[in-house]
Amino acid sequence: MTETEFLQHSDELFAYIEDALDDYDFDCTRAGNVLTIEADDGTQIIVNRHTPNQELWIAAKSGGYHFAHKNGQWLATRDGSEFFNVLNQVLSEAADETISMTRF
């Protein structure tokens, strides 16, 4: 994937996340390469795109996660977890309710 394709794809992904979270009690703020998702209690989840490595990163209370694009999916570089599985998990923990976004 070219850098331009990565930037376009990640912009679309961020917009998708923002739209999907309209149904829940989260505030989303996008600034450059960072999408900040804040729960009602102030807990933040940060989704960041790291352009040089063409990775997506998630930072949450439970830890930091790096994702690389492989075979049409964003998979964690450590254990192969799928991006939306991890994002749903950290969002559910922050909201104290089940969050279930489908894959982009």
Secondary structure, DSSP 8 states (H G I E B T S, - for coil): --HHHHHHHHHHHHHHHHHHGGGTTEEEEEETTEEEEEETTS-EEEEEEEGGGTEEEEEETTEEEEEEEETTEEEETTT--BHHHHHHHHHHHHHTS-------
